[in-house]
């Protein structure tokens, strides 16, 4: 049996990672003057305190580039409202830009010797339970596919960001500030092959097992289709399998059955 506070901490950490991954994808062409993105990027979780309960998620991507990339980068920092750190700019003779917004710290460095641009994006701090911090440290660094938000198939981080946006809108209708809606932890996400299925529930369900009081029909898991990004909520009054099967057959996807009972238990309906 897993600790609910670890589970919800990992769920929130996954939300941070999905948000930062989508932001990297959005800002990469702006920062680099439409350079093609690299195939992969380094993802790292960095503890910011000695207790390993406060983390930032960081992405580092690099690509072959010419010196003109710095011209685009300077313009981009201004457009994004990130005045570069003047001291760092002077120290690096103009080859390193560092700026920040309320949500992220961005660094861009150009190596003339390697003809390479490095883009580093770091999220705002994310607080987690002690056990979750230990798990994040155990898998702190990984080389992952670059998060592409424009063409499929979407990876699970970008798909989670889509699901998070839908859930935010759903929560504005049916949740309270004291008990917001929350996507489930990463290990509860179901891969259907053609889509991801994201369970969710109220925070009180994940932490204390309190059954949510949501209107009938509004409690189904969120589906994110990999090749189109189409994001929708399953109707909790109908069979999840039947809805997924009908959608897949209508669009020529292979039919897969995750099991409606499993999906229902994962979100505490």
Order of alpha helices (4+ residues) and beta strands (2+ residues): alpha-beta-beta-alpha-alpha-beta-beta-beta-beta-alpha-beta-alpha-beta-beta-beta-beta-alpha-beta-beta-alpha-alpha
